[in-house]
């Protein structure tokens, strides 16, 4: 298998609803992939091991289930002074609204509640709604619409 074939498998897995995949070819090549915060691919050949990891997040969003992509373990770390900080849970593109013609989900001064959608982060062509983990008031929007954000990038400050 060459790099393009491996990359295609990784992309296909990221777009699918399966959580793990294991393939063994007759030549002795084994491929194991499992979704979590980072996608990891382990390819073993007789007497050779090749490891590749992609620096991207693979979000798993199930239909008809409310999912907060902001991790609760980070809530202790998300406090900055008197503000609570909502950080990006993944690498992607920040969108303040669901489409260019629509109003932003929130603006400075808006009161928000836990579970309220604040923005969308697009990752691997998947639109991921980022929900507030806190009740409070938006005091700062830290990124601009269509900015590329990294994992852990502050998106909003809430007091």
N, C-alpha and C positions, 0 to 999 in steps of 0.2 A: 504494500500500500504506500502511496506517496502522500505528500503533505496535503494536496488538494482533496484527495479522497477522505482523509482524516478530518479535515476542516469541514467538508460537506456533511459528514456524519455528526460532527459536533453541532453544526447549525441546525440540522434536521432534528436532533434531539432537543435542542433549546426551544424549537417551535412546536414540539409535540407535547402530549399530556403524560408521557411515561416518565417515571422517576429514575429508572436505572436500565442499563442495557449491557448485555454480555454476549460477545460474538467470538466463536472460535473457528478459524479457517483450517482447511485440510493441511496447509503448509506449516501449521504449528503457530501461526500468528493468533494472538488473543487480544481482544479489545474489550475493556470494561469502562463504562461511563456511568456516573451517578450524579444526579442533580443535588446541589446544595449551594452554599454561598459562592463557591467557585467551582467551575467545571474542571474535572480532572480526567485525563485520558491516560490509561496505562496500556502500552502495547508490548507484548513479550514475543520474542522470536526465540527459536532454539539458541541458547547461549548468549543472546543479546536482549537487553531491556532498554526500551526507549520510553521516556516519560515526557509528556507535554502537558502544560497547563495553560489554560486561557485566562487572561486577567479580566474576566467578565462575570457578571452576576447572572444567574439564570433564575428569574423569578417564576414561582409556581403560583398561579392564581386560579382557584377553582370557581366555577360558576355557582351562582346562588349562595355564595358564602362571603360574609363580610371579612375582609382581610386587611389588617393594618400592616403595611410593609415597613413601618418604622418599628424597629426591634425594642421590646420592652426592657431588655437588659441594658440598653444604652440610655434609658431615661435618667439614671443617676449621673451619667457622664454628660448629658445634654443640657445641664444647667450652666449658664454663663452669667455670672453676676446675679442680678435679680430677674434674668430672663431664662425662659426654657427655650431650648433650641431644637428645632425639627431639622434633622440631617437627612441627606439623601441615602437611602438604603442600597443604592446601586449606581453603576456608571450608566449614563444615558443623557437624553436631551430633556431639559426642563420646559414644561408648558404651563402657563398660568391659567389657561382656559381649555375647554374641550375642543374648540375650533377657533380659527382666527377671527370669525365674525362674532363670536360670543364674548360676553363679559368675563373677566377673570373670576376664578372661584372665590378668591378673597383679595382684599386690599388693605392697606394700612388703616388701622382704626377699627376694623371689623372684629366683632366678638365671635369666637369660635368655640366649638364644643368637641369633646373627645369623640373621635370617629368621623368627624366632618372632613370631607375631601378638601384639601388645600391646593393641590396641583396634580399634574400628571408628569411622570418621568417615563419617556419612551426608551426601552432597552430591547434591542434585537427585534424591532418592529412590533413589540408588545407595549400597549399603553397601560401603565401601572398607576392607579390612583394612589396618591400619597395622602394618608389620613392623619389628622391631628391626634396626638397622643395626650394632649392637654386641653383643659378648658382655659380660656383667657382671651386676651386681645392681641391682635397682630400689631407689633410695634415696628417691625422691619421685615422687608422682603429682601433677602441677601443676594439673589441672583436675578438676572433679566430673562425675559421670555426667549426661548430657543437657545439659551446658553447650554453648553455641554457641562455636565456635573460629574464629579468623581464620587466614589463611595465615601461617605462621611462629610461631604460638602454641606455647610450650613445653608438651609433653604429659607427658614423663617425664624424670627425671634418672637416669642409670645410672653406677655407678662400677665 
